[in-house]
Amino acid sequence: MELKFEELKSNEQDVLEELFLNGPTWDGYIVSKTGRDSLCDLGLAEHRSAWAFLTRAGVMMAITADVRERADTRWRRKQQTSMA
């Protein structure tokens, strides 16, 4: 059975989204080291020399889950509530 984006914990989703949208990310800027470690354990990310990045499986999950659209929708919602 293949793991789906919705089945990830929220910190794992946040890191997957961050790595997909921003590319390889240095440890000092990663949104959640626990989420990063979990993604590595699941084979969705790798961590080397203080840098985290998605594996092919992680990229495919992000594309399938339409992570880019999710991020855009969340940003638009924030903008609308801050203007109200």
N, C-alpha and C positions, 0 to 999 in steps of 0.2 A: 504494500500500500504506500502510495506516495504522499508525503507530507504537504499540506497546503498552507499558504500564507496565513490564513485565518486561524490555523491551529497553533501558530507560534505565539509565545508570550509577548506581551506588549513591548518589553525591552528588546526582544529579538527582532520584532517587526521594525522598531525604530532604527536599530543598527543596520538591518538589511536595507531599509529605505535610504539611510545615510550613505552607505557604501555604494549603492546603486546610483544615486544622484550625484554624489561628490567624488566617487572613485576611491582609490586607496587613501586611507586616513591614518594619521599618526596617533599613537596612544593618547597623547595629551588632548586631543580634540574629539576622541570617540565618545559618543553619547552614553554608552553603557559598556563597561568592560565585561560585566557579567553576561550581557546580551551577546557581546562579541564572542566570548568563550563558548557559550551555548551554540552559536551558529557554527563555530569551528568544530565542536563535537558532533554536530549534525551533518558536517561536510558541506555546509553552505558558504563558509568563509575560511580563510587562512590567516594566520598571524605570524609574521616573520620580522625580525629586527625592528620591533616596535611599530610595525605597520600592519593594518588589517585591510583585507580586500576580499571580494567575492570570488568564489569558485564558479565554474561553469554552471553547476547545479544552482548556486545562489542567484546568478544572473538570470537563468531560465525561470526560477521562481518569481523573481521581481517582474520580469516581462509578463509572465502568465497572470500574475496578480494585478497587473497594470499599476504598479507602484507610483509611476510618474503622475498619473491622473489622480490618485489618492492624495499625493502631496499637493498638487495644484488645487484640488477641491478644499483641502484643509486650510490652505493659505487664503483662498478666497473667502471662506467662512470667517476666518479671523479678521480679515479686512472689513467685512460687512458688519460684524459685531462691534468693532472699534469705531466705526463711523456712526453707529446708531445712537 
